């Protein structure tokens, strides 16, 4: 099951290429906290992402992270922490995958190059893949003409993509 973080969703929305997530034939789901992150504020892609998720009838995986976030909002206590909650919620979902029998395979699609570090741990049955690596995978399989073109489309549409670049 492919679980995209906010960054890849936003980039693919800018490039009008969200349906590339389905190219490998894997199931795609959104984690509740990630869906909240990409739709809570009006942005150039928030409405597009909300409509896409609804039109594709994507399953939304509930997490304790999102539940805790919502409780803190409703209680009007101190402002709930916002940074890294989507990633933590995805990690929570993948930990649940590891407990299933048989364990479900999860692919965490991320864009923040800091996540590539070893401190973001996923269970053995799960993988973490960057947006660029995913696009290159699609290109190598012949499911996408040009990974670099998707990046260019996103940047030209206004996406501030990470500083990591495709090799020349």
HUPEUR-V532716 format. One record per pair of residues at least 6 apart in sequence whose ideal C-beta (glycine too) atoms are under 7 Angstrom apart, sorted by the first residue. I is the first residue (numbers start at 1). GAP is how many residues later the second one is. D is the distance in whole Angstrom. If there is no record, write none. Layout:
i->I gap->GAP d->D
i->I gap->GAP d->D
//
This chain:
i->1 gap->25 d->6
i->1 gap->26 d->5
i->1 gap->28 d->6
i->1 gap->103 d->6
i->1 gap->105 d->5
i->2 gap->19 d->6
i->2 gap->24 d->5
i->2 gap->26 d->5
i->2 gap->105 d->5
i->2 gap->107 d->6
i->3 gap->26 d->6
i->3 gap->28 d->6
i->3 gap->87 d->5
i->3 gap->90 d->6
i->3 gap->103 d->6
i->3 gap->104 d->7
i->3 gap->105 d->5
i->3 gap->106 d->7
i->4 gap->17 d->6
i->4 gap->105 d->4
i->5 gap->29 d->6
i->5 gap->81 d->6
i->5 gap->82 d->6
i->5 gap->85 d->6
i->5 gap->103 d->7
i->5 gap->104 d->6
i->5 gap->105 d->5
i->5 gap->106 d->7
i->6 gap->28 d->5
i->6 gap->31 d->5
i->6 gap->32 d->5
i->6 gap->80 d->5
i->7 gap->103 d->6
i->7 gap->104 d->3
i->7 gap->105 d->6
i->7 gap->124 d->7
i->8 gap->101 d->5
i->8 gap->102 d->7
i->8 gap->103 d->5
i->8 gap->123 d->4
i->9 gap->29 d->5
i->9 gap->40 d->6
i->10 gap->28 d->6
i->10 gap->35 d->5
i->10 gap->149 d->7
i->11 gap->100 d->6
i->11 gap->120 d->6
i->11 gap->143 d->5
i->11 gap->148 d->5
i->11 gap->150 d->6
i->12 gap->6 d->5
i->12 gap->8 d->6
i->12 gap->9 d->7
i->13 gap->32 d->4
i->13 gap->35 d->5
i->13 gap->36 d->5
i->14 gap->31 d->6
i->14 gap->140 d->4
i->14 gap->143 d->4
i->14 gap->144 d->6
i->14 gap->145 d->4
i->15 gap->135 d->5
i->15 gap->138 d->4
i->15 gap->139 d->4
i->15 gap->142 d->7
i->17 gap->133 d->5
i->18 gap->34 d->5
i->20 gap->118 d->6
i->20 gap->124 d->7
i->21 gap->7 d->5
i->22 gap->6 d->6
i->23 gap->115 d->5
i->23 gap->120 d->4
i->23 gap->121 d->7
i->26 gap->81 d->7
i->28 gap->30 d->6
i->29 gap->29 d->6
i->29 gap->30 d->5
i->29 gap->32 d->5
i->30 gap->23 d->6
i->30 gap->28 d->5
i->30 gap->30 d->5
i->31 gap->30 d->5
i->31 gap->32 d->6
i->31 gap->55 d->7
i->31 gap->58 d->5
i->31 gap->59 d->5
i->31 gap->62 d->5
i->32 gap->28 d->5
i->32 gap->29 d->6
i->32 gap->30 d->5
i->32 gap->31 d->6
i->32 gap->34 d->4
i->32 gap->57 d->7
i->33 gap->30 d->6
i->33 gap->32 d->5
i->33 gap->33 d->4
i->33 gap->36 d->7
i->33 gap->52 d->5
i->33 gap->53 d->5
i->33 gap->56 d->4
i->34 gap->52 d->4
i->34 gap->55 d->6
i->34 gap->56 d->7
i->35 gap->18 d->6
i->35 gap->25 d->6
i->36 gap->30 d->6
i->37 gap->49 d->5
i->38 gap->8 d->6
i->38 gap->11 d->5
i->39 gap->7 d->5
i->39 gap->10 d->6
i->39 gap->11 d->5
i->44 gap->114 d->6
i->61 gap->32 d->5
i->63 gap->26 d->4
i->63 gap->29 d->5
i->63 gap->30 d->6
i->64 gap->28 d->6
i->65 gap->20 d->6
i->65 gap->23 d->5
i->65 gap->24 d->4
i->65 gap->27 d->6
i->66 gap->23 d->6
i->69 gap->11 d->5
i->69 gap->16 d->6
i->72 gap->8 d->4
i->73 gap->7 d->6
i->87 gap->28 d->6
i->87 gap->33 d->7
i->90 gap->18 d->5
i->91 gap->31 d->7
i->93 gap->13 d->7
i->94 gap->12 d->5
i->94 gap->14 d->6
i->94 gap->28 d->5
i->94 gap->29 d->6
i->94 gap->32 d->4
i->95 gap->28 d->6
i->97 gap->6 d->6
i->97 gap->7 d->4
i->97 gap->9 d->5
i->97 gap->26 d->7
i->97 gap->28 d->6
i->97 gap->29 d->6
i->98 gap->25 d->4
i->98 gap->27 d->6
i->103 gap->22 d->4
i->104 gap->21 d->7
i->105 gap->20 d->5
i->105 gap->21 d->7
i->106 gap->20 d->4
i->107 gap->20 d->5
i->107 gap->22 d->6
i->108 gap->14 d->6
i->108 gap->18 d->6
i->108 gap->19 d->7
i->108 gap->20 d->4
i->109 gap->20 d->6
i->109 gap->22 d->7
i->109 gap->25 d->6
i->110 gap->18 d->6
i->110 gap->20 d->6
i->111 gap->19 d->7
i->111 gap->20 d->5
i->111 gap->51 d->6
i->113 gap->49 d->6
i->113 gap->51 d->6
i->115 gap->13 d->7
i->116 gap->14 d->7
i->120 gap->8 d->7
i->122 gap->6 d->6
i->132 gap->15 d->7
i->132 gap->32 d->7
i->132 gap->34 d->7
i->135 gap->9 d->7
i->135 gap->12 d->4
i->135 gap->15 d->5
i->136 gap->11 d->5
i->138 gap->6 d->4
i->138 gap->9 d->7
i->139 gap->7 d->7
i->139 gap->8 d->4
i->147 gap->19 d->7
i->148 gap->18 d->5
i->151 gap->10 d->6
i->151 gap->15 d->7
i->154 gap->7 d->6
i->155 gap->6 d->6
//
